[in-house]
Amino acid sequence: MRAEKMLKVIASALLVSLAVSAAESDADRKVDFGGWGWLTFGRVTESYYEPVRHARYDHTAKWLTDVETGLWVKAMPRDWADIYLHWEFLYVRPIINETRKSAASLAKTFNLRVLEAYARARAIETDRIKLNARLGYFNVKYNPEVRNLGEYLLRSFTYPQYLVSGFEIADKVKNRGLQIRLQVLDGMWTNDVLVNSEIETYPINDLSFSYITSVKPVGAFLDIGAGISFSHLVSFDPELTTPGLDTAAFSTRLDRVYNTYYDPETGDSTLFTFRGEKVMGRLTIDPKEFIPLRILGENDLKLYTEAAIIGLKDYPEWYENIRERVPIMVGFNVPAFKLLDVLAVEVERFQSPYTNSTKDVWGFRSPIPYTGQSVPYRKEEDLYANGDIDDWRWSVYASRRIADFIRVSGQVARDHASRAWYTGGAGGYEDITQVPGDWYWMARVMFYF
């Protein structure tokens, strides 16, 4: 295993060396490259914990650290096309698990992975209209102001509703497939069509289609956006997308309670599915367009909000109230007067009565919420339904760039950062911070060239 990882490192180093050599030997190739690295450290001050529910992983007072570095290469084989490759080298030490007799799980882990790999072609490139497309594996971010909470259209499971957030990951949503972008009226109106072969939500490989639009009708003062996503619209295996169809795996009525609802009066059945639609709307107001004060920074005073409906269709028992499927966030960039690049305060309300967890999605292929029961019979018997105790989330984020090659950032939050990110193995699928009083802080020093 160690030899295999070393071969990956050597192969990546050779690829970068070849790209650099090409850039030096043939300027016409228009090859560029760069790199970065960071040290991250933080601490969970308080985390909700139940021994039975969360097994051996109590995150309270635990330190969260990682060291990462990356290399990227961009080539322009034609004036109308470019190719981008981006690798990451990741070193992570899991949290201390004092209840285990063995410390084997605490051994350092080193991973090499591809962050982005895509080709982009520009079909039209004029002052008034731009049309381009990229194909491959790449990051997508449609809300430029969001630092932590939000980006609901692409950072959520549809059924069950599951939100993702965390420290500096809002711009790292992955799309494996195609993006077509059309910008008109000097960039005032932007339209994106996304085709995504699912890689982060179950079932893997299903095709999801999204359309996102944004318009700036009054210069920088107003930025309005909206979008719709058809999650798991095309299934390569219908029995995975709608598990109730898999009568071989779920052969008894007891098995099918994870994916089928039986009406107690009529006996009629309803199959739950991972397929569904999501819609999103967002708004950003920047009053600096009319308050030209030199002491204000580029991001100061921006007020932004985003809301979504995750799952347009109601289902009996578990998804009967659409208001429980509507997250909404509001953010404000507090004036930092150029002492910081950004100081963002964000608040979110999501009225889902269920735990934000995908445990039964991956464990039982279940499109219904995680209930904490061995058999999820009824909504009223949900052992882990949190009611409104976890409806509110918040985040305070700050960042400052020093010179041209160092950036320092930090965050204090109670968000949807997952327990599984910092445990040695499958340590849980729920949020680290869930109830009032839970929170963590993170800090990062990043350098790049």
C-alpha positions as semicolon CSV with decimal commas, in nm:
position;residue;x (nm);y (nm);z (nm)
1;M;0,000;0,000;0,000
2;R;0,281;0,241;0,090
3;A;0,463;0,160;-0,234
4;E;0,146;0,226;-0,432
5;K;0,108;0,569;-0,275
6;M;0,472;0,648;-0,347
7;L;0,422;0,556;-0,712
8;K;0,129;0,796;-0,729
9;V;0,344;1,074;-0,589
10;I;0,625;1,003;-0,834
11;A;0,383;0,988;-1,128
12;S;0,230;1,321;-1,035
13;A;0,572;1,479;-0,991
14;L;0,673;1,357;-1,336
15;L;0,358;1,502;-1,491
16;V;0,426;1,840;-1,334
17;S;0,791;1,827;-1,441
18;L;0,691;1,752;-1,798
19;A;0,447;2,043;-1,796
20;V;0,711;2,279;-1,660
21;S;0,964;2,162;-1,918
22;A;0,712;2,216;-2,193
23;A;0,647;2,567;-2,069
24;E;1,018;2,647;-2,071
25;S;1,098;2,487;-2,407
26;D;0,806;2,603;-2,617
27;A;0,643;2,934;-2,531
28;D;0,384;2,882;-2,804
29;R;0,229;2,602;-2,602
30;K;0,112;2,858;-2,343
31;V;0,158;2,629;-2,046
32;D;0,126;2,771;-1,697
33;F;0,158;2,603;-1,358
34;G;0,137;2,681;-0,989
35;G;0,108;2,535;-0,645
36;W;-0,019;2,589;-0,296
37;G;-0,010;2,448;0,053
38;W;-0,181;2,503;0,383
39;L;-0,180;2,413;0,749
40;T;-0,520;2,390;0,917
41;F;-0,586;2,355;1,286
42;G;-0,895;2,394;1,499
43;R;-1,088;2,268;1,798
44;V;-1,439;2,151;1,873
45;T;-1,537;2,343;2,184
46;E;-1,867;2,161;2,237
47;S;-2,035;1,877;2,048
48;Y;-2,361;1,696;2,122
49;Y;-2,284;1,335;2,214
50;E;-2,482;1,023;2,301
51;P;-2,269;0,709;2,358
52;V;-2,519;0,474;2,194
53;R;-2,592;0,707;1,905
54;H;-2,241;0,824;1,824
55;A;-2,051;0,506;1,913
56;R;-1,697;0,587;2,028
57;Y;-1,661;0,931;1,873
58;D;-1,713;1,219;2,113
59;H;-1,584;1,531;1,936
60;T;-1,600;1,764;2,235
61;A;-1,259;1,926;2,306
62;K;-1,098;1,745;2,011
63;W;-0,838;1,906;1,785
64;L;-0,895;1,902;1,408
65;T;-0,585;1,932;1,192
66;D;-0,468;1,869;0,839
67;V;-0,183;1,958;0,606
68;E;-0,246;1,979;0,233
69;T;-0,056;2,085;-0,074
70;G;-0,150;2,098;-0,440
71;L;-0,012;2,146;-0,788
72;W;-0,194;2,261;-1,100
73;V;-0,110;2,283;-1,469
74;K;-0,299;2,479;-1,733
75;A;-0,227;2,435;-2,103
76;M;-0,373;2,619;-2,402
77;P;-0,316;2,396;-2,706
78;R;-0,535;2,633;-2,911
79;D;-0,642;2,993;-2,866
80;W;-0,998;2,872;-2,815
81;A;-0,926;2,584;-2,577
82;D;-0,750;2,510;-2,250
83;I;-0,684;2,203;-2,036
84;Y;-0,661;2,218;-1,658
85;L;-0,523;1,953;-1,421
86;H;-0,510;1,993;-1,043
87;W;-0,373;1,744;-0,787
88;E;-0,390;1,748;-0,408
89;F;-0,163;1,578;-0,156
90;L;-0,345;1,536;0,175
91;Y;-0,215;1,447;0,519
92;V;-0,474;1,394;0,790
93;R;-0,451;1,275;1,148
94;P;-0,788;1,151;1,283
95;I;-0,923;1,275;1,615
96;I;-0,809;1,099;1,929
97;N;-1,037;0,811;2,023
98;E;-0,961;0,750;2,389
99;T;-1,212;0,466;2,427
100;R;-1,017;0,231;2,202
101;K;-0,737;0,024;2,344
102;S;-0,550;0,035;2,015
103;A;-0,402;0,355;1,870
104;A;-0,365;0,205;1,523
105;S;-0,637;0,425;1,378
106;L;-0,439;0,734;1,480
107;A;-0,155;0,659;1,241
108;K;-0,105;0,933;0,986
109;T;-0,280;0,893;0,656
110;F;-0,152;1,027;0,326
111;N;-0,369;1,052;0,017
112;L;-0,317;1,172;-0,336
113;R;-0,624;1,271;-0,532
114;V;-0,736;1,467;-0,834
115;L;-0,911;1,794;-0,748
116;E;-0,995;1,899;-1,101
117;A;-0,933;1,767;-1,451
118;Y;-1,118;1,923;-1,743
119;A;-1,097;2,062;-2,094
120;R;-1,271;2,387;-2,188
121;A;-1,360;2,524;-2,530
122;R;-1,465;2,879;-2,610
123;A;-1,710;2,884;-2,899
124;I;-1,789;3,257;-2,892
125;E;-1,576;3,528;-2,731
126;T;-1,692;3,885;-2,795
127;D;-1,762;4,190;-2,580
128;R;-2,137;4,128;-2,592
129;I;-2,163;3,751;-2,581
130;K;-1,952;3,463;-2,452
131;L;-2,024;3,093;-2,497
132;N;-1,800;2,819;-2,359
133;A;-1,819;2,463;-2,238
134;R;-1,605;2,247;-2,017
135;L;-1,599;1,870;-1,982
136;G;-1,446;1,666;-1,704
137;Y;-1,424;1,694;-1,327
138;F;-1,438;2,045;-1,182
139;N;-1,558;2,274;-0,903
140;V;-1,883;2,470;-0,928
141;K;-1,989;2,771;-0,720
142;Y;-2,293;2,979;-0,817
143;N;-2,323;3,212;-0,516
144;P;-2,008;3,428;-0,510
145;E;-2,068;3,573;-0,162
146;V;-2,138;3,258;0,040
147;R;-1,848;3,163;0,268
148;N;-2,002;2,871;0,454
149;L;-2,381;2,833;0,469
150;G;-2,584;2,814;0,148
151;E;-2,513;2,681;-0,203
152;Y;-2,817;2,460;-0,139
153;L;-2,893;2,363;-0,497
154;L;-2,573;2,162;-0,540
155;R;-2,475;2,094;-0,177
156;S;-2,767;1,881;-0,063
157;F;-2,932;1,542;-0,091
158;T;-3,290;1,567;-0,217
159;Y;-3,456;1,275;-0,037
160;P;-3,380;1,270;0,248
161;Q;-3,297;1,639;0,283
162;Y;-2,933;1,667;0,388
163;L;-2,725;1,986;0,391
164;V;-2,348;2,023;0,364
165;S;-2,133;2,309;0,492
166;G;-1,799;2,356;0,666
167;F;-1,477;2,552;0,670
168;E;-1,375;2,677;0,324
169;I;-1,558;2,415;0,120
170;A;-1,831;2,634;-0,035
171;D;-1,628;2,665;-0,356
172;K;-1,543;2,295;-0,381
173;V;-1,869;2,138;-0,499
174;K;-1,774;1,874;-0,755
175;N;-1,934;1,826;-1,095
176;R;-1,834;1,523;-1,298
177;G;-1,965;1,590;-1,644
178;L;-2,046;1,893;-1,857
179;Q;-2,099;2,265;-1,804
180;I;-2,222;2,501;-2,075
181;R;-2,206;2,874;-1,995
182;L;-2,365;3,158;-2,190
183;Q;-2,300;3,520;-2,092
184;V;-2,474;3,805;-2,272
185;L;-2,504;4,184;-2,242
186;D;-2,140;4,230;-2,140
187;G;-2,169;3,963;-1,872
188;M;-2,478;4,115;-1,711
189;W;-2,673;3,791;-1,764
190;T;-2,508;3,453;-1,702
191;N;-2,664;3,112;-1,773
192;D;-2,520;2,773;-1,679
193;V;-2,637;2,426;-1,776
194;L;-2,482;2,142;-1,577
195;V;-2,488;1,769;-1,642
196;N;-2,346;1,580;-1,345
197;S;-2,270;1,212;-1,312
198;E;-2,321;1,186;-0,937
199;I;-2,008;1,118;-0,736
200;E;-2,096;1,254;-0,391
201;T;-2,462;1,155;-0,348
202;Y;-2,617;0,810;-0,363
203;P;-2,681;0,645;-0,605
204;I;-2,342;0,706;-0,761
205;N;-2,331;0,760;-1,141
206;D;-2,692;0,872;-1,183
207;L;-2,721;1,177;-1,409
208;S;-2,849;1,503;-1,261
209;F;-2,931;1,812;-1,467
210;S;-2,924;2,171;-1,339
211;Y;-2,990;2,515;-1,481
212;I;-2,860;2,824;-1,298
213;T;-2,906;3,185;-1,404
214;S;-2,792;3,517;-1,259
215;V;-2,843;3,878;-1,362
216;K;-2,695;4,210;-1,251
217;P;-2,952;4,469;-1,366
218;V;-2,810;4,765;-1,171
219;G;-2,436;4,724;-1,200
220;A;-2,269;4,590;-0,886
221;F;-2,555;4,706;-0,661
222;L;-2,784;4,410;-0,727
223;D;-2,710;4,047;-0,813
224;I;-3,009;3,813;-0,854
225;G;-2,985;3,440;-0,914
226;A;-3,211;3,137;-0,946
227;G;-3,182;2,774;-1,041
228;I;-3,344;2,435;-1,068
229;S;-3,190;2,091;-1,035
230;F;-3,332;1,756;-1,146
231;S;-3,154;1,523;-0,909
232;H;-3,094;1,164;-1,026
233;L;-3,313;1,227;-1,329
234;V;-3,147;0,951;-1,534
235;S;-3,083;0,624;-1,354
236;F;-2,840;0,363;-1,475
237;D;-2,998;0,120;-1,230
238;P;-3,361;0,210;-1,139
239;E;-3,352;-0,032;-0,845
240;L;-3,082;0,182;-0,682
241;T;-3,260;0,512;-0,738
242;T;-3,595;0,369;-0,624
243;P;-3,492;0,091;-0,384
244;G;-3,845;-0,042;-0,340
245;L;-3,819;-0,185;-0,691
246;D;-3,541;-0,416;-0,573
247;T;-3,758;-0,701;-0,448
248;A;-3,459;-0,934;-0,427
249;A;-3,274;-0,721;-0,171
250;F;-3,593;-0,609;0,007
251;S;-3,798;-0,926;-0,010
252;T;-4,018;-0,886;0,297
253;R;-4,251;-0,612;0,411
254;L;-4,026;-0,559;0,713
255;D;-3,731;-0,491;0,481
256;R;-3,932;-0,251;0,269
257;V;-4,015;-0,009;0,552
258;Y;-3,689;0,167;0,461
259;N;-3,819;0,254;0,116
260;T;-4,196;0,194;0,098
261;Y;-4,497;0,347;0,272
262;Y;-4,806;0,132;0,332
263;D;-5,132;0,316;0,396
264;P;-5,277;0,163;0,716
265;E;-5,636;0,207;0,593
266;T;-5,620;0,111;0,226
267;G;-5,302;-0,094;0,221
268;D;-5,181;0,099;-0,084
269;S;-4,805;0,136;-0,113
270;T;-4,591;0,437;-0,211
271;L;-4,230;0,392;-0,317
272;F;-3,982;0,649;-0,190
273;T;-3,705;0,752;-0,428
274;F;-3,381;0,948;-0,435
275;R;-3,501;1,124;-0,750
276;G;-3,643;1,473;-0,705
277;E;-3,634;1,840;-0,795
278;K;-3,477;2,134;-0,614
279;V;-3,521;2,507;-0,678
280;M;-3,311;2,796;-0,550
281;G;-3,326;3,174;-0,539
282;R;-3,063;3,419;-0,416
283;L;-3,005;3,793;-0,386
284;T;-2,702;4,013;-0,314
285;I;-2,711;4,387;-0,243
286;D;-2,392;4,593;-0,246
287;P;-2,464;4,952;-0,132
288;K;-2,106;5,062;-0,203
289;E;-2,225;5,136;-0,557
290;F;-2,385;5,445;-0,404
291;I;-2,152;5,487;-0,103
292;P;-1,807;5,537;-0,262
293;L;-1,603;5,553;0,059
294;R;-1,235;5,476;0,011
295;I;-1,200;5,333;0,359
296;L;-1,432;5,044;0,272
297;G;-1,296;4,718;0,139
298;E;-1,416;4,544;-0,176
299;N;-1,643;4,305;0,016
300;D;-1,761;4,535;0,295
301;L;-2,135;4,599;0,348
302;K;-2,258;4,328;0,111
303;L;-2,589;4,178;0,221
304;Y;-2,687;3,845;0,069
305;T;-2,948;3,575;0,109
306;E;-3,036;3,239;-0,041
307;A;-3,332;3,004;-0,007
308;A;-3,425;2,672;-0,163
309;I;-3,694;2,408;-0,175
310;I;-3,529;2,068;-0,152
311;G;-3,774;1,815;-0,286
312;L;-4,078;1,968;-0,457
313;K;-4,292;1,657;-0,421
314;D;-4,470;1,559;-0,100
315;Y;-4,468;1,196;0,015
316;P;-4,691;1,043;0,283
317;E;-4,569;1,020;0,641
318;W;-4,216;1,159;0,606
319;Y;-4,244;1,448;0,358
320;E;-4,588;1,601;0,402
321;N;-4,491;1,961;0,490
322;I;-4,297;2,154;0,227
323;R;-4,189;2,415;0,484
324;E;-3,973;2,148;0,645
325;R;-3,777;2,126;0,321
326;V;-3,691;2,497;0,286
327;P;-3,350;2,614;0,411
328;I;-3,284;2,988;0,409
329;M;-2,968;3,179;0,495
330;V;-2,874;3,545;0,533
331;G;-2,521;3,681;0,531
332;F;-2,362;4,020;0,589
333;N;-2,006;4,133;0,530
334;V;-1,922;4,347;0,832
335;P;-1,710;4,651;0,740
336;A;-1,345;4,566;0,808
337;F;-1,207;4,884;0,649
338;K;-0,938;4,693;0,454
339;L;-0,790;4,541;0,770
340;L;-0,946;4,215;0,651
341;D;-1,041;4,109;0,300
342;V;-1,372;3,981;0,431
343;L;-1,552;3,946;0,765
344;A;-1,872;3,751;0,697
345;V;-2,150;3,670;0,942
346;E;-2,403;3,410;0,821
347;V;-2,720;3,269;0,978
348;E;-2,933;2,979;0,854
349;R;-3,274;2,842;0,943
350;F;-3,384;2,497;0,831
351;Q;-3,704;2,366;0,989
352;S;-3,657;1,998;0,914
353;P;-3,754;1,797;1,224
354;Y;-3,504;1,525;1,135
355;T;-3,137;1,474;1,209
356;N;-2,907;1,597;0,931
357;S;-2,764;1,256;0,850
358;T;-2,710;1,016;0,559
359;K;-2,649;0,711;0,775
360;D;-2,948;0,515;0,644
361;V;-2,886;0,635;0,288
362;W;-2,554;0,454;0,275
363;G;-2,635;0,184;0,529
364;F;-2,981;0,075;0,409
365;R;-3,027;0,252;0,073
366;S;-3,310;0,442;0,236
367;P;-3,464;0,764;0,093
368;I;-3,642;0,839;0,423
369;P;-3,484;1,034;0,712
370;Y;-3,251;0,874;0,963
371;T;-3,462;0,774;1,264
372;G;-3,218;0,600;1,496
373;Q;-3,437;0,289;1,499
374;S;-3,344;-0,054;1,372
375;V;-3,667;-0,040;1,176
376;P;-3,812;0,306;1,093
377;Y;-4,182;0,232;1,124
378;R;-4,340;0,572;1,167
379;K;-4,250;0,939;1,184
380;E;-4,396;0,963;1,536
381;E;-4,150;0,695;1,651
382;D;-3,840;0,881;1,529
383;L;-3,603;0,851;1,826
384;Y;-3,367;1,117;1,697
385;A;-3,609;1,375;1,564
386;N;-3,467;1,703;1,686
387;G;-3,782;1,910;1,640
388;D;-3,679;2,273;1,621
389;I;-3,376;2,247;1,849
390;D;-3,133;2,236;1,556
391;D;-3,314;2,471;1,317
392;W;-3,063;2,756;1,352
393;R;-2,702;2,748;1,232
394;W;-2,449;3,031;1,227
395;S;-2,099;3,110;1,104
396;V;-1,843;3,390;1,136
397;Y;-1,565;3,385;0,877
398;A;-1,261;3,612;0,832
399;S;-0,982;3,617;0,575
400;R;-0,679;3,832;0,502
401;R;-0,431;3,810;0,218
402;I;-0,073;3,902;0,307
403;A;0,157;4,007;0,023
404;D;0,092;3,802;-0,291
405;F;0,153;3,452;-0,163
406;I;0,009;3,410;0,188
407;R;-0,349;3,406;0,310
408;V;-0,468;3,368;0,670
409;S;-0,828;3,270;0,744
410;G;-1,044;3,151;1,030
411;Q;-1,398;3,053;1,119
412;V;-1,618;3,006;1,424
413;A;-1,937;2,815;1,352
414;R;-2,220;2,580;1,429
415;D;-2,286;2,443;1,083
416;H;-2,317;2,111;0,901
417;A;-1,954;1,995;0,916
418;S;-1,969;1,616;0,931
419;R;-1,835;1,392;1,206
420;A;-1,709;1,150;0,942
421;W;-1,452;1,399;0,808
422;Y;-1,226;1,369;1,112
423;T;-1,263;1,012;1,228
424;G;-1,056;0,708;1,144
425;G;-1,314;0,516;0,947
426;A;-1,692;0,538;0,946
427;G;-1,729;0,744;1,260
428;G;-2,074;0,881;1,201
429;Y;-2,279;1,062;0,941
430;E;-2,418;1,344;1,154
431;D;-2,306;1,702;1,211
432;I;-2,031;1,771;1,462
433;T;-2,235;2,060;1,601
434;Q;-2,609;2,005;1,632
435;V;-2,772;2,182;1,927
436;P;-2,746;2,530;2,082
437;G;-2,417;2,559;2,268
438;D;-2,227;2,343;2,018
439;W;-1,955;2,522;1,819
440;Y;-1,603;2,488;1,683
441;W;-1,327;2,712;1,551
442;M;-1,082;2,664;1,266
443;A;-0,777;2,857;1,143
444;R;-0,569;2,819;0,828
445;V;-0,243;2,955;0,690
446;M;-0,212;2,914;0,314
447;F;0,074;2,990;0,077
448;Y;0,071;2,974;-0,301
449;F;0,259;3,067;-0,616
